[in-house]
Amino acid sequence: MSSASLAVRRHAHPDSTRIAALSAAIAINLIALLALLRPMAPQLAEQVRQFTETDIRFLTPPPKVPDPPAVEMKPLPQPRTIPRPHTPPMPPAVPVTAPTSEGNIAAPPAVPTVAPTNPEPLVSTAPVEASLAYRAVPLKYPSQALRGRMQGTVILKVLVDEHGAPQEVTIEQSSGFSLLDRSAREQVLQGWKFEPAMVGGHAVRAWARVPVTFDLNQL
């Protein structure tokens, strides 16, 4: 038999002495481990007991705050209407007549006609005859009339509209000088202002006579 076959047969079964030595070493290690863990066993048991005895408490949610009461909206009180006393209209003031720049006294205003309780509409729109107060503009003496020493009074017939403006001027009585007559007519038509005539509480057109005097002594 060869040497190779003998070596296989020799290691086919483990050595009992070797196994016993390994078992003894494992046993010694286990005993040492148990010896180390033994003093700690009461502490581990106490920790497990405390953990099991600990009360588990759940947090209680806070109580729900009730909703505020609904606000009732009340309508604002309406202000009381204070009746206004009815004030009757005041009668128109009568203008005070004053001397004009020419020294003439303006004609008194026309006295308004008192309208009836139920006035009827005016059928005719023709201008009426009236004496009207007026505001005269200072007369401008024509230069040619000054050189010719012309003076005198011209009577004009003036058509005044509802607003007191002259619309038409005619010569009713001459001053004796056509230059003075023409100058008086143009100045009254362009710059004078009249109080309109009143009929039934309404302003109407009216014819008025106006004297215009050219006096050299008043220059």
C-alpha positions in Angstrom: 0.0 0.0 0.0 1.2 3.4 -0.9 1.9 6.3 1.4 -0.9 8.4 -0.1 -3.5 6.0 0.8 -2.2 5.7 4.3 -2.4 9.5 4.9 -6.1 9.6 3.9 -7.0 6.9 6.3 -5.2 8.6 9.1 -7.3 11.9 8.9 -10.6 10.4 8.1 -11.9 10.6 11.7 -11.3 13.7 13.9 -9.1 13.6 16.9 -11.0 13.1 20.1 -8.5 15.0 22.2 -8.7 18.0 19.9 -12.5 18.0 20.1 -12.5 17.9 23.8 -10.0 20.8 24.0 -12.3 22.9 21.8 -15.4 22.1 23.8 -13.6 23.0 27.0 -12.6 26.3 25.6 -16.1 27.2 24.4 -17.5 26.2 27.8 -15.1 28.4 29.6 -16.0 31.4 27.3 -19.7 30.9 28.0 -19.2 30.7 31.7 -17.1 34.0 31.6 -19.8 35.7 29.5 -22.6 34.6 31.9 -20.5 35.8 34.8 -20.2 39.2 33.2 -23.9 39.5 32.3 -25.1 38.3 35.7 -24.5 41.6 37.6 -26.4 43.5 35.0 -29.5 41.3 34.9 -31.3 43.0 37.9 -30.8 46.4 36.2 -32.2 45.2 32.9 -35.2 43.7 34.6 -35.8 46.9 36.5 -35.7 49.0 33.3 -38.1 46.6 31.6 -40.5 46.8 34.6 -40.4 50.6 34.7 -41.1 50.8 31.0 -44.1 48.4 31.3 -45.5 50.4 34.3 -45.2 53.8 32.6 -48.7 55.3 32.0 -49.3 56.2 28.4 -51.5 59.4 28.5 -53.0 60.9 25.4 -53.2 64.7 25.1 -56.7 66.0 25.3 -57.4 68.6 22.6 -58.5 72.0 24.0 -62.3 72.7 24.0 -63.6 74.3 20.8 -64.2 78.0 21.1 -67.9 78.8 20.3 -68.5 81.1 17.3 -69.3 84.7 18.1 -73.0 85.6 18.0 -74.2 87.0 14.7 -74.4 90.8 14.6 -77.9 92.1 13.7 -77.8 95.0 11.3 -80.5 97.5 11.9 -81.4 100.1 9.3 -80.4 103.7 10.1 -83.3 105.9 11.0 -84.4 108.2 8.2 -84.0 111.9 9.0 -87.2 113.8 9.5 -88.2 116.2 6.8 -88.6 119.6 8.2 -91.3 121.5 6.4 -90.1 124.8 5.0 -92.4 127.8 5.5 -93.7 129.3 2.3 -92.5 132.8 2.0 -94.6 134.9 -0.4 -92.5 136.7 -3.1 -91.6 140.3 -2.3 -92.9 143.0 -4.6 -90.3 144.4 -7.0 -88.4 147.3 -5.6 -89.1 150.6 -7.2 -85.9 152.2 -8.3 -85.2 155.7 -7.0 -85.1 158.3 -9.7 -81.8 160.2 -9.7 -80.5 163.0 -11.9 -78.6 161.8 -14.9 -75.2 163.0 -16.1 -76.9 165.5 -18.3 -78.8 167.0 -15.4 -82.1 165.5 -16.4 -84.2 163.4 -14.0 -84.9 160.0 -15.3 -88.6 159.2 -15.9 -90.3 157.2 -13.1 -90.6 153.4 -13.7 -93.8 152.0 -15.1 -96.3 150.9 -12.5 -96.8 147.2 -13.0 -100.4 146.2 -13.8 -101.9 144.0 -11.1 -102.7 140.7 -12.7 -106.1 139.0 -11.9 -106.3 135.9 -9.9 -106.5 133.8 -13.1 -104.6 135.8 -15.6 -105.5 135.2 -19.2 -102.6 134.7 -21.7 -101.7 137.8 -23.6 -103.1 137.7 -27.0 -101.3 140.7 -28.5 -97.5 141.0 -28.4 -97.4 144.6 -29.6 -95.2 146.9 -27.4 -97.0 149.1 -24.9 -96.5 152.7 -24.1 -94.7 153.3 -20.7 -92.5 155.7 -18.8 -89.3 153.7 -18.1 -86.4 154.5 -15.8 -83.0 154.3 -17.5 -79.3 154.5 -16.8 -77.7 157.0 -19.1 -74.1 156.9 -20.3 -72.4 160.3 -20.3 -73.0 162.1 -23.6 -70.2 162.7 -25.9 -70.4 166.1 -27.5 -69.7 166.0 -31.2 -66.6 168.0 -32.0 -68.2 169.7 -34.9 -71.2 170.7 -32.7 -68.7 172.2 -30.2 -67.0 174.3 -32.9 -70.4 175.4 -34.1 -71.7 176.2 -30.6 -74.7 173.9 -31.1 -76.9 173.0 -28.2 -80.5 171.9 -27.6 -82.8 169.0 -26.4 -84.0 166.2 -28.6 -86.9 164.0 -27.7 -86.4 160.3 -28.7 -88.9 157.5 -28.9 -87.1 154.3 -27.8 -88.4 150.7 -28.2 -87.1 148.7 -25.2 -87.2 144.9 -25.2 -88.0 142.5 -22.3 -84.4 142.7 -21.0 -84.2 146.5 -21.0 -82.1 146.9 -24.1 -83.0 149.6 -26.7 -84.0 148.0 -30.0 -85.1 150.9 -32.0 -84.7 154.7 -31.6 -86.6 157.4 -33.6 -86.6 161.2 -33.3 -89.9 162.5 -32.1 -88.8 166.1 -31.6 -85.7 167.6 -33.0 -83.2 169.8 -31.2 -82.9 172.0 -34.2 -79.6 170.5 -35.3 -79.5 167.3 -37.3 -76.0 166.6 -36.0 -77.2 166.6 -32.4 -80.2 164.6 -33.2 -78.2 161.9 -35.0 -75.6 161.8 -32.2 -78.2 161.4 -29.5 -80.0 158.6 -31.4 -76.7 156.6 -31.9 -75.5 157.0 -28.3 -78.9 155.9 -26.8 -79.1 152.9 -29.1 -75.5 151.7 -28.3 -75.0 152.4 -24.6 -78.1 153.1 -22.6 -79.9 150.6 -20.3 -83.6 150.7 -19.3 -85.9 149.1 -16.8 -88.3 146.8 -18.8 -92.0 147.4 -18.6 -94.0 144.8 -16.5 -97.5 143.6 -17.4 -99.1 140.8 -15.4 -95.9 140.1 -13.7 -94.0 139.6 -17.0 -91.5 141.8 -18.7 -92.8 143.1 -22.1 -91.6 145.3 -24.8 -92.5 149.0 -24.5 -92.1 152.4 -26.2 -90.6 155.1 -24.0 -89.9 158.8 -24.6 -86.5 160.0 -23.6 -85.2 163.6 -23.6 -81.5 164.1 -24.4 -80.0 167.5 -23.8 -76.8 168.9 -25.2 -75.7 171.9 -23.1 -72.5 173.7 -23.5 -72.6 175.1 -20.0 -72.3 171.5 -18.6 -69.0 170.7 -20.3 
